[in-house]
Amino acid sequence: MALATDVKKQTILKFRVHKTDTGSPEVQIAILSRRIAELTEHFKTHGKDHHSRRGLLTMVAHRRRLLNYLKSRSPERYQNLIQALGIRR
């Protein structure tokens, strides 16, 4: 399930690093987190949707790889991001 265009734009505006940023790790992680949250809500009513569950697991793994990358490159940006998103403890 794709995010609505306005929701995606708002997420990009909130987490971008510079004015024309659309692909920094922060933006990618924020968008993935938003999609993961929407799919989690979807599974509360559609528990047997195993095809979408596989996509969810793929997104979670991709977000984890991006978070590991950001943590190794810039620990302070990593800390700021996980606090803003409310993930990882």
Secondary structure as a PSIPRED ss2 file (coil, helix, strand):
# PSIPRED VFORMAT (PSIPRED V4.0)

   1 M C   1.000  0.000  0.000
   2 A C   1.000  0.000  0.000
   3 L C   1.000  0.000  0.000
   4 A C   1.000  0.000  0.000
   5 T H   0.000  1.000  0.000
   6 D H   0.000  1.000  0.000
   7 V H   0.000  1.000  0.000
   8 K H   0.000  1.000  0.000
   9 K H   0.000  1.000  0.000
  10 Q H   0.000  1.000  0.000
  11 T H   0.000  1.000  0.000
  12 I H   0.000  1.000  0.000
  13 L H   0.000  1.000  0.000
  14 K H   0.000  1.000  0.000
  15 F H   0.000  1.000  0.000
  16 R C   1.000  0.000  0.000
  17 V C   1.000  0.000  0.000
  18 H C   1.000  0.000  0.000
  19 K C   1.000  0.000  0.000
  20 T C   1.000  0.000  0.000
  21 D C   1.000  0.000  0.000
  22 T C   1.000  0.000  0.000
  23 G C   1.000  0.000  0.000
  24 S C   1.000  0.000  0.000
  25 P H   0.000  1.000  0.000
  26 E H   0.000  1.000  0.000
  27 V H   0.000  1.000  0.000
  28 Q H   0.000  1.000  0.000
  29 I H   0.000  1.000  0.000
  30 A H   0.000  1.000  0.000
  31 I H   0.000  1.000  0.000
  32 L H   0.000  1.000  0.000
  33 S H   0.000  1.000  0.000
  34 R H   0.000  1.000  0.000
  35 R H   0.000  1.000  0.000
  36 I H   0.000  1.000  0.000
  37 A H   0.000  1.000  0.000
  38 E H   0.000  1.000  0.000
  39 L H   0.000  1.000  0.000
  40 T H   0.000  1.000  0.000
  41 E H   0.000  1.000  0.000
  42 H H   0.000  1.000  0.000
  43 F H   0.000  1.000  0.000
  44 K H   0.000  1.000  0.000
  45 T H   0.000  1.000  0.000
  46 H C   1.000  0.000  0.000
  47 G C   1.000  0.000  0.000
  48 K C   1.000  0.000  0.000
  49 D C   1.000  0.000  0.000
  50 H H   0.000  1.000  0.000
  51 H H   0.000  1.000  0.000
  52 S H   0.000  1.000  0.000
  53 R H   0.000  1.000  0.000
  54 R H   0.000  1.000  0.000
  55 G H   0.000  1.000  0.000
  56 L H   0.000  1.000  0.000
  57 L H   0.000  1.000  0.000
  58 T H   0.000  1.000  0.000
  59 M H   0.000  1.000  0.000
  60 V H   0.000  1.000  0.000
  61 A H   0.000  1.000  0.000
  62 H H   0.000  1.000  0.000
  63 R H   0.000  1.000  0.000
  64 R H   0.000  1.000  0.000
  65 R H   0.000  1.000  0.000
  66 L H   0.000  1.000  0.000
  67 L H   0.000  1.000  0.000
  68 N H   0.000  1.000  0.000
  69 Y H   0.000  1.000  0.000
  70 L H   0.000  1.000  0.000
  71 K H   0.000  1.000  0.000
  72 S H   0.000  1.000  0.000
  73 R H   0.000  1.000  0.000
  74 S C   1.000  0.000  0.000
  75 P H   0.000  1.000  0.000
  76 E H   0.000  1.000  0.000
  77 R H   0.000  1.000  0.000
  78 Y H   0.000  1.000  0.000
  79 Q H   0.000  1.000  0.000
  80 N H   0.000  1.000  0.000
  81 L H   0.000  1.000  0.000
  82 I H   0.000  1.000  0.000
  83 Q H   0.000  1.000  0.000
  84 A H   0.000  1.000  0.000
  85 L H   0.000  1.000  0.000
  86 G C   1.000  0.000  0.000
  87 I C   1.000  0.000  0.000
  88 R C   1.000  0.000  0.000
  89 R C   1.000  0.000  0.000
